[in-house]
Amino acid sequence: MNDAYERLDAWIDAHFDEEVRFLQELVRVPTDTPPGNNAPHAERTAELLAGFGFDAEKHPVPEAEVKAYGLESITNLVVRRKYGAGRTIALNAHGDVVPPGEGWTHDPYGGEIADGRIYGRATAVSKGDFASFTFAVRALESLRAALKGGVELHFTYDEEFGGEMGPGWLLKNGVTKPDLMIAAGFSYEVVTAHNGCLQMEVTVHGKMAHAAIPDTGVDALQGAVTILNALYAQNALYRQVTSKVAGIQHPYLNVGRIEGGTNTNVVPGKVMFKLDRRMIPEENPVEVEANIRQVIADAAAQCAGIRIEIRRLLLANSLKPLAGNAPLVDAIQKHGRTVFGQEIPSMGTPLYTDVRLYGEAGIPGVIYGAGPRTVLESNAKRADEHLELEDLRRATKVVARTLFDLLA
């Protein structure tokens, strides 16, 4: 084995307890999004990074932009470590999370350790990779080797809302333009492609009336049910469309939120629902959105007196592999095979991420980090989200070795 790899591994092993404590501190500052008051977490992260000698640039997104986006505060962090002339590799992880919800048996903000796991919201997605990426860079610098290029840590705070105020904002404002990038992911696969996502808010307007005289009103809920049935019927058609990307199957539509009506004895005059349409890489987002709008319009036309409003909330393009990502894929697979003792396949994922924004800026990237084989195993976005500590340790080693290969 290369002596540098042995030294990287040994440093990470020697400092692993410190890495776990770092992650615990990150988990203990809530970043529920919504409401999205995430600037305090950035402040705490910058403070912790300063303890390692890392100067974190703070890039607050203007309040007006954040409010218009539907959040409360965002401060993105960039740490630049320059070693010499050469390419810059960015490591991006997001600190925002969905609210914890119910059913937890561990404190969602406790960072508790039990049975070789750390529990808490964002341990797996993706504060765990705040830790893996930070300590991979620290391990790399411990070698005091002659390196070319540099590394940037990008810790951002709006992936759950699409990334436009995180990586999108940093790239648009010229804060950064790396040559390659690795984004937070899981340990047993290197992801080079992912689904796109269209999210829309549909408001169905009827006319309120007393339930004793329903004929004097127009039931918005009945109209919404007709529209929802038409939308859900699309899933049968979507299953007939298969992606050629390994790890991605077919498109899918989900309605994740419904609200409306005023009381049980009132014919509802307005119902709102929000839908999520996952798009495989082969689909055209413009055509997908046009089709959804047509399905809604056709269904609404069956309901006399119904009026609809449709508002696009998010259009996240799919991630398609860029030719320049081969050095990242090759290095991660090589070191994953050694550290994990198994093949690390290159594949796609049905998730959508803010990595697409780097790809749209022409920056080749992959998704890789600390986590299990599947999102389901991690309980991400569910109760008792957790991360296997050995996956954290080993992923940190893989990332450190990869950085050494690309910069040495």
C-alpha positions in Angstrom: 0.0 0.0 0.0 1.1 3.5 -0.8 2.7 5.0 2.4 0.7 8.2 2.0 -2.6 6.2 2.1 -1.4 4.4 5.3 -0.6 7.8 6.9 -4.0 9.3 5.9 -5.8 6.3 7.3 -3.8 6.4 10.5 -4.4 10.1 11.0 -8.2 9.6 10.6 -8.2 6.7 13.0 -6.3 8.8 15.6 -8.7 11.7 15.2 -11.9 9.8 14.8 -13.3 10.6 18.2 -12.7 14.3 17.5 -14.6 13.9 14.2 -17.5 12.3 15.9 -17.6 15.1 18.5 -17.6 17.7 15.6 -20.6 16.0 14.1 -22.4 15.9 17.4 -21.9 19.7 17.7 -23.3 20.2 14.2 -26.4 18.0 14.9 -27.2 19.9 18.1 -27.9 23.2 16.3 -31.3 22.7 14.6 -31.7 23.6 10.9 -35.3 22.7 10.2 -36.3 23.9 6.8 -38.9 25.2 6.8 -38.8 27.6 8.6 -35.2 27.8 7.4 -33.5 30.0 10.0 -30.1 28.5 9.2 -27.6 31.4 9.7 -27.0 30.4 13.4 -25.8 26.9 12.3 -23.4 28.5 9.9 -22.0 30.7 12.7 -21.5 27.7 14.9 -19.9 25.7 12.0 -17.5 28.6 11.3 -16.6 28.7 15.0 -15.8 25.0 15.0 -13.8 25.2 11.8 -11.7 28.0 13.2 -10.7 25.6 16.0 -9.0 23.5 13.2 -7.3 26.6 11.7 -9.8 26.8 8.9 -11.0 30.3 8.0 -14.6 30.0 6.8 -15.8 32.9 4.6 -19.3 33.8 5.5 -21.6 34.6 2.6 -25.0 35.8 3.9 -27.7 35.8 1.2 -29.5 39.1 1.3 -32.6 39.0 3.5 -35.0 40.1 0.8 -33.9 37.2 -1.4 -34.2 34.7 1.4 -37.6 35.9 2.4 -38.8 35.8 -1.2 -37.6 32.3 -1.4 -39.7 31.3 1.6 -36.9 30.9 4.2 -35.7 33.1 7.1 -31.9 33.3 7.0 -29.0 31.7 5.0 -25.3 32.2 5.4 -23.3 29.9 3.1 -19.7 29.0 4.1 -16.7 28.6 1.9 -13.3 27.4 3.1 -10.5 27.8 0.7 -7.3 25.7 1.1 -4.8 26.5 -1.6 -1.7 24.4 -2.0 -0.2 25.5 -5.3 -1.0 25.9 -9.0 -3.5 23.4 -10.3 -7.2 22.4 -10.2 -9.6 23.2 -7.4 -11.8 20.5 -6.0 -14.9 21.6 -4.1 -16.6 19.4 -1.4 -20.2 20.4 -0.9 -22.6 19.4 1.9 -25.9 21.0 3.0 -26.8 21.7 6.5 -30.6 22.3 6.1 -32.9 19.5 6.9 -36.6 18.6 7.0 -38.2 19.0 10.4 -37.8 15.8 12.6 -41.5 14.8 12.7 -42.8 12.2 15.2 -41.7 8.8 16.3 -38.2 9.4 17.4 -36.7 7.2 20.2 -33.6 9.3 20.3 -33.3 13.1 20.6 -33.3 14.4 17.0 -30.9 17.1 18.1 -28.9 15.1 20.6 -26.2 13.4 18.5 -26.5 10.4 20.7 -24.2 7.4 20.2 -25.8 3.9 20.5 -24.8 0.5 19.0 -22.1 2.0 16.8 -24.4 4.6 15.4 -24.9 8.3 15.8 -28.5 9.4 15.9 -30.0 12.8 15.0 -31.5 14.8 12.2 -28.9 15.3 9.4 -26.5 12.7 10.7 -26.8 10.9 7.3 -28.1 13.8 5.1 -25.8 15.6 5.2 -24.1 17.1 8.3 -22.3 13.7 8.4 -20.4 15.0 5.3 -19.6 18.3 7.0 -17.5 16.0 9.1 -16.2 13.5 6.5 -15.1 16.3 4.2 -13.6 18.5 6.9 -11.5 15.7 8.4 -10.5 14.4 5.0 -9.0 17.8 4.2 -7.3 17.9 7.7 -5.9 14.4 7.1 -4.6 15.5 3.6 -2.8 18.5 5.1 -1.3 16.4 7.9 0.9 14.7 5.3 2.7 18.0 4.7 3.1 16.7 1.1 3.8 18.8 -2.0 0.3 19.3 -3.5 -1.0 21.1 -6.6 -4.2 23.0 -6.8 -6.5 23.3 -3.8 -9.7 22.3 -2.0 -12.8 24.3 -1.1 -15.4 23.3 1.4 -18.8 24.5 0.5 -21.3 24.3 3.3 -24.7 25.5 2.1 -28.2 25.7 3.5 -31.1 25.3 1.1 -30.8 21.9 -0.6 -34.3 21.0 0.7 -35.6 24.0 -1.2 -33.7 23.3 -4.4 -30.2 24.8 -3.9 -30.7 28.1 -5.6 -29.8 30.1 -2.5 -26.9 27.7 -1.7 -24.6 26.5 -4.5 -26.7 28.3 -7.1 -26.2 31.6 -5.3 -22.4 31.1 -4.8 -21.9 30.2 -8.5 -24.2 32.9 -9.8 -22.4 35.6 -7.8 -18.9 34.4 -8.8 -17.9 33.4 -5.3 -16.5 30.1 -6.6 -15.8 28.2 -9.8 -14.1 25.0 -8.9 -12.8 22.5 -11.5 -14.2 19.4 -10.0 -16.6 18.7 -7.1 -17.8 16.0 -4.7 -21.2 16.4 -3.1 -22.5 14.7 0.1 -23.7 11.2 -0.6 -23.5 7.6 0.7 -20.5 5.3 0.9 -21.4 2.3 -1.2 -21.9 3.9 -4.6 -20.6 6.9 -6.5 -23.5 8.7 -8.1 -23.0 10.4 -11.5 -26.6 11.1 -12.4 -29.9 11.8 -10.7 -33.5 12.6 -11.4 -34.9 16.0 -11.9 -37.9 17.3 -9.9 -40.8 19.5 -10.7 -42.9 20.8 -7.8 -46.1 22.7 -8.2 -48.8 24.3 -6.1 -52.3 23.8 -7.4 -55.2 25.9 -5.9 -58.7 24.8 -6.7 -61.3 27.6 -6.3 -65.0 26.9 -5.8 -67.7 28.7 -3.9 -68.3 28.4 -0.1 -71.8 27.6 1.0 -73.6 26.3 4.1 -73.7 22.5 4.2 -77.4 22.6 4.7 -77.8 24.2 1.2 -74.9 22.8 -0.7 -76.4 23.5 -4.1 -75.7 27.2 -3.5 -72.0 26.6 -3.5 -69.3 24.9 -5.7 -67.4 22.2 -3.8 -63.7 22.9 -4.4 -62.8 19.6 -2.7 -64.8 17.5 -5.2 -63.0 19.4 -7.9 -59.6 18.7 -6.3 -60.5 15.0 -6.0 -61.2 14.8 -9.7 -57.9 16.5 -10.5 -56.0 14.3 -8.0 -57.4 11.1 -9.5 -56.3 12.3 -13.0 -52.8 13.0 -11.7 -52.4 9.8 -9.9 -53.6 7.9 -13.0 -50.5 9.2 -14.7 -48.3 7.0 -12.5 -49.6 3.9 -14.5 -48.3 5.6 -17.7 -45.0 6.6 -16.1 -44.2 3.0 -15.2 -44.1 2.2 -18.9 -41.2 4.7 -19.2 -37.8 3.2 -18.2 -34.6 5.1 -17.7 -31.4 3.7 -19.2 -29.4 4.9 -16.2 -28.6 2.2 -13.6 -30.2 3.0 -10.3 -33.1 5.0 -11.8 -36.3 3.3 -12.8 -39.2 5.5 -14.0 -40.9 8.8 -13.5 -43.3 9.2 -10.5 -45.8 11.7 -9.2 -46.6 12.3 -5.6 -48.9 14.7 -3.8 -47.3 15.6 -0.5 -49.6 18.2 1.0 -53.3 19.1 0.9 -55.1 21.8 2.8 -58.4 23.6 2.4 -62.0 24.2 3.7 -63.0 26.3 6.7 -65.3 24.0 8.8 -67.1 20.7 8.7 -70.5 22.4 8.0 -69.2 24.5 5.1 -68.9 23.5 1.5 -65.2 24.1 0.9 -64.5 27.1 -1.3 -60.8 26.6 -1.8 -58.4 23.6 -1.7 -54.7 23.7 -2.3 -52.3 20.8 -2.9 -48.6 20.5 -3.7 -47.3 17.9 -6.1 -43.8 16.5 -6.7 -43.0 15.0 -10.2 -39.7 13.2 -10.4 -38.2 13.3 -13.9 -35.7 10.7 -15.2 -32.7 12.1 -17.0 -34.1 11.3 -20.4 -37.1 13.5 -20.0 -37.6 17.1 -21.1 -38.7 19.3 -18.2 -40.6 21.7 -20.4 -42.6 18.9 -21.9 -43.2 17.4 -18.5 -44.6 20.6 -17.0 -46.8 21.2 -20.0 -48.2 17.8 -19.7 -49.0 18.1 -16.0 -50.7 21.5 -16.6 -52.8 19.9 -19.4 -53.9 17.0 -17.2 -55.0 19.4 -14.5 -56.8 21.6 -17.0 -58.6 18.7 -18.6 -59.7 17.3 -15.2 -60.9 20.7 -14.0 -63.0 21.2 -17.1 -65.1 18.3 -16.0 -66.2 20.2 -12.8 -68.6 23.0 -13.4 -67.8 26.2 -11.6 -64.3 25.3 -10.7 -61.4 27.6 -11.3 -57.7 26.6 -10.9 -54.4 28.4 -10.3 -51.1 26.6 -10.9 -47.8 27.9 -9.5 -44.4 26.3 -10.1 -42.5 26.0 -6.9 -39.4 24.3 -8.1 -37.8 23.0 -11.3 -34.7 21.1 -10.6 -33.0 19.7 -13.7 -31.7 16.1 -13.7 -27.9 15.6 -13.3 -26.3 14.1 -16.3 -22.7 12.8 -16.2 -20.0 15.3 -17.5 -17.1 13.7 -19.3 -14.6 15.3 -16.9 -15.8 13.4 -13.8 -13.8 10.2 -14.7 -10.9 11.0 -12.4 -13.3 11.4 -9.4 -15.1 8.2 -10.2 -11.9 6.2 -10.8 -10.3 7.4 -7.6 -13.4 6.8 -5.4 -14.0 3.4 -6.8 -10.3 2.4 -6.4 -10.1 3.5 -2.7 -13.6 2.4 -1.9 -12.7 -1.1 -3.1 -9.7 -1.1 -0.7 -11.3 0.6 2.3 -14.7 -1.1 2.2 -13.6 -4.4 0.7 -16.1 -4.3 -2.0 -16.9 -2.8 -5.4 -18.3 0.7 -5.4 -20.6 0.9 -8.4 -21.1 4.1 -10.5 -24.8 4.7 -10.9 -27.7 7.1 -10.8 -30.1 7.9 -8.0 -33.9 8.7 -8.0 -33.2 11.6 -5.7 -32.6 15.1 -6.9 -29.8 17.3 -5.4 -28.1 20.6 -5.8 -25.2 19.0 -7.5 -27.1 19.6 -10.7 -26.3 23.3 -10.3 -22.5 22.6 -10.5 -23.2 20.5 -13.5 -25.2 23.3 -15.2 -22.2 25.5 -14.6 -20.0 23.1 -16.4 -18.3 21.7 -13.3 -18.0 17.8 -13.4 -19.0 16.3 -10.1 -20.1 13.2 -8.3 -22.1 12.3 -5.2 -20.2 10.4 -2.5 -19.9 10.6 1.2 -20.7 8.9 4.5 -23.9 6.7 4.6 -25.4 3.3 4.1 -26.4 1.5 0.9 -29.8 3.1 0.6 -31.7 6.2 1.9 -34.2 3.8 3.5 -31.5 2.3 5.7 -30.4 5.7 7.0 -33.9 6.8 8.0 -33.2 10.1 6.3 -36.3 12.3 6.5 -37.8 9.8 8.9 -37.6 9.2 12.7 -34.3 8.0 14.1 -32.1 9.1 11.3 -28.7 7.7 11.9 -25.2 7.1 10.6 -23.0 4.1 11.1 -19.8 5.4 12.7 -17.7 2.9 10.6 -19.2 4.3 7.4 -18.2 7.8 8.5 -14.7 6.6 9.3 -14.2 4.7 6.1 -15.8 7.3 3.8 -13.5 10.0 5.3 -10.6 7.8 4.3 -11.9 7.3 0.8 -12.3 11.1 0.3 -8.9 11.9 1.8 -7.2 9.3 -0.5 -9.1 10.6 -3.5 -8.0 14.2 -2.8 -4.4 13.0 -2.5 -4.6 11.2 -5.8 -6.0 14.3 -7.6 -3.8 16.9 -6.0 -0.4 15.2 -5.3 
